Amino acid sequence: MTVKEIYDELNALAPFSTQAAWDNSGILIGNDDAPVMGILAALDVTDYEVGLAVQNGLNLIVSHHPVIFHPLKQLRGDSLYAKLLCSGICVIAAHTNLDKAIGGVNDALCEKLGLDFRKCGAETADGFLNVGTFGSALTAAETAALLRDRLGGAVRFADGGRPVKKSAVCSGSGGEFFREASALGCDALITGEASYHDFLDAAGLGLSLFTAGHFETENPVCEKLQTYLRQACPGVPVMVSDRKNAIITVN
């Protein structure tokens, strides 16, 4: 299969036309007609992923975060981009389109948390929110402990003062959507990261706001990508990056 054929399979899962206007998803490095010898599914493209791909003979990285996001002002021989080009590694990024997709990033997070969930339409928070329910109502502290245990990272929260049964969910950076979560009648918003004032304002609305880490709330999609690509691209090896979160939290 070629890079373009892999792109088409990803487009069937998460149409690239749905990406946010500010996003940069798609084929970012490489040629459309390059034959794919193997795929690495990863949250990010770092030196670690490049080394892992080279070591295992994989020449396509399918990442969630775009390896090129801001305009490049220079291209040096020791840069990550030069290493990718010199190694013959192509990159496809599926970012905000995969966030919103059925079976995408947000769905993977809800499944990891054991939520019974539904997707919100594009008219609510541009389609970035899911709404899920827990099997039984939890206190805010119990919810935080569940997030820590299921996702493996540090959890911060503001207690909205009521039991958590129904929660809005936005993987990654979604603290800004606390007003939409409240308008949906949710008890909480679960996301990866939020600002100090998001915490204060959410609690002021009686909404608990939980942040469980950008990496931790998005990384579960990599295994789902592996499963999807193995089914869509039979005969093409697909690995998942085993890189750990680079952010260290000291409590």
Secondary structure by P-SEA (a helix, b strand, c coil): ccaaaaaaaaaaaccccccccccccccccccccccccbbbbcccccaaaaaaaaaacccccccccccccccccccccccaaaaaaaacbbbbbbccccccccccaaaaaaaaaccccccccccccccccccccccccccaaaaaaaaaaaccbbbbbbbccccccbbbbbccccccaaaaaaaacccccccccccaaaaaaaaaacbbbbbcccccccccaaaaaaaaaaaacccbbbbbbcccccccccc
